[in-house]
Amino acid sequence: MEHKHAYRRKLPHYQWIGKTYFITFATDDRRVLTPHSRQLVLDTCLKGSGKRYQLRAVVVMPDHVHLILTPLDDGTGPISLPEILQEIKSVSAHRINKYLGRKGRLWQEESFDRAMRETENTRGRIEYILGNPVRAGLVRNPYDYTWLWTESTGEGARASKSSY
């Protein structure tokens, strides 16, 4: 399989054409986001969906974000993950800093991204995202977590009845 982009910071990153990615990034110094700040991050992720990437699922936790997305094609190939993540992080940081009346870095520079295999169960990764707020003790039921979205529902958590 051909890849379009490869880059390295602390972790190696490869982007394979046509793949869906499971991505995690965290706040700088694991700073806890306010509820309104989490909403701004969720809104930023949703705004880019359908334009630069197809968002499958997202959860904005107090100090990190999990995404499942597929980069879209801009006519020359898929839009690069670094471009997508830079846009999400930059726009959300600007909006949050403006809201909080502060300046400075919000997100860690590094992120974790993993191309999902053809045989890998996307639903299983979505279940992991849905279960994240439950495992963290923030809610008992993923339906109750405000800052979670899946493409199958177009709104907040709609988990299967599996245990988390």
N, C-alpha and C positions, 0 to 999 in steps of 0.2 A: 504494500500500500504506500502510496506517495504522500509525503508530507510537504506542506507549504511553508511552515514556519518552524524554526528551532531557535531557542535562545536559552541563556543560562544566567541565573543570578546565583543564589545559593543552591537552588535546586534546578535540575535540568527540566526544560519544558519543550514538548514537541506538539505540533498541531497537525493532525492527520485530516485530510480532506474528507468531508462527509460524516465526521464523527460527532457524537454527543459527548459532552464533558461534565464531570462532577467537579465542582470548584469550591474551594473554601478560602476565605480571607478573613483576617482578624483586625481589630482595632489596635492602634499603636499602644504599647504598654498595657494591653488588654483593658483599656478604658471602657467602662460600662456606658452604653448608649441610653439616653433617656427614651421613654416611650415615644415621644414625638419624633425624636431622631431616628428611631427604628422605622417609623412610618415614612419618613423622608427617604430612607434607603430603599424600602419596599417600593415606593412610588417611582424612584429612579430606575430600579430594575424593570418594573413593568412598562415604563415609558419606552425603553429601548427594544422591547420585545416586538417582533414582527418587522422591525426596521433593520437592525444590525445582527440580531440573533433571534432564534425561536426559544423562548423560555419555557422549560418543562415544569420546573418547580423552584421555589425559593423560600428560605426561612431566614429571618433576621433575628438572631439571638442577641442577648445583651452585649456580647463582646466579639461576635463573629457572624459571618454570613455563609450559608451553603446555597449553591446554585446548581441546577442542572440545565444546560443550554446547548443548543446547536448553532454555531456561527452560520450566518447567511452569506450568500455570494454577492459581491459588489460588482460583478461583471468581469473581474480579473481573477476571481477565486474567492474562497471564504475569507471573511473579515477576520483579522488575526485576534487571537485571545488577548494578547497584550493591549491592543487597541480597545477591545470591549471592556476589559477590566479597568484600564486607565480611565475610560469614560465614566463607568459606574462609580469608581472610587472618587474621581475628581469632582463630578457633579454632586454626588451625595455629600462629600466633605465640604464643598463650598456652601451648600444649602444648610448643613448642620452648623457649620461655623458661623454663618450669618444669623441663624436662629439663636444660637447661644451667645452671640456677641464676642466671639473669640477668633483667633487666628492660629494657624499652625497645622501640623500634620495630624490626621485622624486615623489613617489606615497604615498597617505595616506594609512595607514595600513588597515583600514576598507573598506569594499565594501558593496554594496547592491545587494543581489541576491534574485530572486523570481522564484520559480518553476511555470511554466505555467500550468494551468488546462487543462484537456482534451478538455473541451468545449470552452476554451479561443481561440480567433482568433489570431493565430500567425501572420497572415498578418496585423492585426491591430497594433501589437507591432512593426512590421517592418515599417509600415507607420509612427509610432511615431518616430522611429529612422531616417527615411528619412526626416521627417519634422523638426528635431532638428536644423539643420543649418539654415533653413528658419526662424523658430521662433526666433532664436538668432540674426537674421538680417545679417548673414554672406553671404547669397546668396538669390536670389529671387526664384530660382528653384533648387530643390535638385539635378537635373542633373548636376548642375554646381559645386557642392561641391566635392573637390578632395579626401578627406579622408573619404570616405564612400564606403562600399561594401555590396552587398547582394548576396546570393547564387543563386538567380534566374537569375542574369545577369552575375555573375562572374567578374564584374568590378564595376565601380562607380555607382552612384545613377541612378536607373531606376524606378521612382515613378509612381504610378497611377495618374490620373488627379484629384484626390480628393484635397480639399483645406487643407492647413497646417495652 
